[in-house]
Amino acid sequence: MEKEKVSFWIPKDILERLDKIAKIADIDRTKLILIMLDELSKTLDACGKVGILQLSVLIRNCGEKMNEWAKNVKKKKVEPLD
């Protein structure tokens, strides 16, 4: 996969929150942000293809999956991310 370096300014409180999540997930901050952006962009792309009702269902499902993932991270039941 071809990669390109991107840099941006981020509010300190958001960065602290990301660092906390990355520590819990036992991954580095860059990997966490990459995963989050990838999943969010896929979700937004799918949202562009559906109506309002479907959008609300997608958002609900995304929240449920994130909660499920977070629980698995806490239980150390997720596979390590490369």
C-alpha positions as a LaTeX table, in Angstrom:
\begin{tabular}{lrrr}
\hline
Residue & $x$ (\AA) & $y$ (\AA) & $z$ (\AA) \\
\hline
Met1 & 0.00 & 0.00 & 0.00 \\
Glu2 & 1.37 & 3.39 & $-0.98$ \\
Lys3 & 1.43 & 5.89 & 1.89 \\
Glu4 & 1.77 & 9.64 & 2.16 \\
Lys5 & 2.76 & 11.68 & 5.20 \\
Val6 & 0.08 & 14.01 & 6.56 \\
Ser7 & 0.40 & 16.40 & 9.48 \\
Phe8 & $-2.22$ & 18.56 & 11.18 \\
Trp9 & $-2.89$ & 20.48 & 14.38 \\
Ile10 & $-5.17$ & 18.81 & 16.89 \\
Pro11 & $-6.68$ & 20.13 & 20.14 \\
Lys12 & $-4.85$ & 18.85 & 23.20 \\
Asp13 & $-7.96$ & 17.32 & 24.79 \\
Ile14 & $-8.65$ & 15.23 & 21.69 \\
Leu15 & $-5.03$ & 14.10 & 21.56 \\
Glu16 & $-5.14$ & 13.07 & 25.22 \\
Arg17 & $-8.32$ & 11.09 & 24.56 \\
Leu18 & $-6.74$ & 9.36 & 21.56 \\
Asp19 & $-3.63$ & 8.52 & 23.57 \\
Lys20 & $-5.79$ & 7.01 & 26.32 \\
Ile21 & $-7.68$ & 4.86 & 23.80 \\
Ala22 & $-4.46$ & 3.82 & 22.06 \\
Lys23 & $-2.95$ & 2.77 & 25.38 \\
Ile24 & $-6.00$ & 0.67 & 26.22 \\
Ala25 & $-5.89$ & $-0.92$ & 22.76 \\
Asp26 & $-2.14$ & $-1.44$ & 23.08 \\
Ile27 & $-1.43$ & 0.24 & 19.74 \\
Asp28 & 0.38 & 3.44 & 18.87 \\
Arg29 & $-1.48$ & 6.68 & 18.28 \\
Thr30 & $-0.78$ & 6.75 & 14.55 \\
Lys31 & $-2.23$ & 3.27 & 14.04 \\
Leu32 & $-5.33$ & 4.20 & 16.07 \\
Ile33 & $-5.94$ & 7.35 & 14.04 \\
Leu34 & $-5.41$ & 5.45 & 10.78 \\
Ile35 & $-7.92$ & 2.76 & 11.77 \\
Met36 & $-10.45$ & 5.36 & 12.90 \\
Leu37 & $-10.14$ & 7.41 & 9.71 \\
Asp38 & $-10.39$ & 4.31 & 7.55 \\
Glu39 & $-13.56$ & 3.11 & 9.27 \\
Leu40 & $-15.12$ & 6.57 & 9.36 \\
Ser41 & $-14.42$ & 7.18 & 5.67 \\
Lys42 & $-15.98$ & 3.82 & 4.78 \\
Thr43 & $-19.04$ & 4.68 & 6.87 \\
Leu44 & $-19.39$ & 8.14 & 5.32 \\
Asp45 & $-19.03$ & 6.64 & 1.86 \\
Ala46 & $-21.80$ & 4.16 & 2.62 \\
Cys47 & $-23.93$ & 6.97 & 4.04 \\
Gly48 & $-23.66$ & 8.84 & 0.76 \\
Lys49 & $-25.33$ & 5.89 & $-0.93$ \\
Val50 & $-28.36$ & 5.61 & 1.37 \\
Gly51 & $-31.20$ & 7.73 & 2.72 \\
Ile52 & $-31.76$ & 9.34 & 6.11 \\
Leu53 & $-33.33$ & 6.29 & 7.76 \\
Gln54 & $-30.50$ & 4.07 & 6.59 \\
Leu55 & $-28.01$ & 6.69 & 7.79 \\
Ser56 & $-29.42$ & 6.57 & 11.30 \\
Val57 & $-29.21$ & 2.76 & 11.27 \\
Leu58 & $-25.58$ & 2.93 & 10.07 \\
Ile59 & $-24.68$ & 5.35 & 12.85 \\
Arg60 & $-26.38$ & 3.14 & 15.44 \\
Asn61 & $-24.59$ & 0.05 & 14.12 \\
Cys62 & $-21.26$ & 1.87 & 14.12 \\
Gly63 & $-21.73$ & 2.84 & 17.76 \\
Glu64 & $-22.65$ & $-0.72$ & 18.69 \\
Lys65 & $-19.60$ & $-2.13$ & 16.91 \\
Met66 & $-17.32$ & 0.42 & 18.58 \\
Asn67 & $-18.70$ & $-0.53$ & 22.01 \\
Glu68 & $-18.23$ & $-4.23$ & 21.21 \\
Trp69 & $-14.65$ & $-3.58$ & 20.07 \\
Ala70 & $-13.89$ & $-1.55$ & 23.20 \\
Lys71 & $-15.17$ & $-4.36$ & 25.43 \\
Asn72 & $-12.99$ & $-6.87$ & 23.58 \\
Val73 & $-9.97$ & $-4.61$ & 23.92 \\
Lys74 & $-10.52$ & $-4.43$ & 27.68 \\
Lys75 & $-10.79$ & $-8.22$ & 27.82 \\
Lys76 & $-7.70$ & $-8.54$ & 25.58 \\
Lys77 & $-9.76$ & $-10.66$ & 23.17 \\
Val78 & $-8.90$ & $-8.71$ & 20.04 \\
Glu79 & $-6.11$ & $-9.74$ & 17.75 \\
Pro80 & $-3.09$ & $-7.43$ & 17.69 \\
Leu81 & $-3.22$ & $-4.80$ & 14.96 \\
Asp82 & $-0.24$ & $-4.71$ & 12.66 \\
\hline
\end{tabular}
